[in-house]
């Protein structure tokens, strides 16, 4: 899979800033907006970190508050 080199914001069209997204916890994905105490219908994009945070290559538009990240190969 080809890595993203340059990304334009889908909202305003300007070039997005390149950086990284990371979290000491998991990053989960679900299609459901329903708030529940326990979520069962989700996909774990990035598992919890042990000693080092897993960073994901990402792009963001600071003006539009949009972030895009690739979760296939954390560093």
TILUMFI-135963 format. One line per 8 residues: for each residue x, y, z of C-alpha. Coordinates in nm, 2 decimals, m for minus. Example, Ala and Ser with C-alpha at 12.3 -4.5 7.8 and 13.67 -1.06 7.14 Angstrom:
// TILUMFI-135963
1.23,m0.45,0.78; 1.37,m0.11,0.71
***
This chain:
// TILUMFI-135963
0.00,0.00,0.00; 0.13,0.34,m0.09; 0.19,0.59,0.19; 0.03,0.94,0.16; 0.29,1.20,0.06; 0.07,1.52,0.04; m0.29,1.55,0.14; m0.54,1.83,0.08
m0.82,1.90,0.32; m1.15,1.75,0.20; m1.34,2.05,0.34; m1.14,2.36,0.23; m0.89,2.21,m0.02; m0.58,2.36,0.14; m0.27,2.14,0.19; m0.28,1.97,0.53
0.01,1.97,0.79; 0.19,1.64,0.82; 0.25,1.49,1.17; 0.16,1.20,1.39; m0.14,1.09,1.60; m0.07,0.89,1.92; m0.25,0.78,2.23; m0.15,0.58,2.54
m0.48,0.40,2.50; m0.65,0.22,2.21; m0.79,0.40,1.90; m1.12,0.23,1.82; m1.36,0.27,1.52; m1.74,0.21,1.52; m2.02,0.31,1.28; m2.26,0.36,1.57
m2.31,0.70,1.72; m2.52,0.55,2.01; m2.36,0.61,2.35; m2.33,0.30,2.56; m2.13,0.20,2.86; m1.99,m0.09,2.68; m1.92,m0.09,2.30; m1.93,m0.43,2.13
m1.95,m0.34,1.76; m1.60,m0.18,1.70; m1.27,m0.23,1.53; m0.95,m0.18,1.71; m0.73,0.04,1.48; m0.44,0.06,1.72; m0.40,m0.15,2.04; m0.29,m0.01,2.38
0.08,0.09,2.42; 0.31,m0.08,2.66; 0.63,0.12,2.70; 0.62,0.35,2.39; 0.32,0.52,2.23; 0.24,0.39,1.89; 0.24,0.68,1.65; 0.04,0.70,1.33
0.14,0.90,1.03; m0.13,1.18,1.00; m0.23,1.50,0.84; m0.45,1.78,0.99; m0.62,2.10,0.88; m0.60,2.33,1.18; m0.86,2.56,1.04; m1.12,2.30,0.97
m1.04,2.07,1.26; m1.00,1.76,1.04; m0.74,1.49,1.09; m0.66,1.20,0.85; m0.43,0.92,0.96; m0.31,0.59,0.83; m0.35,0.31,1.08; m0.20,0.02,0.90
0.16,0.06,1.02; 0.21,0.24,1.35; 0.57,0.35,1.43
***
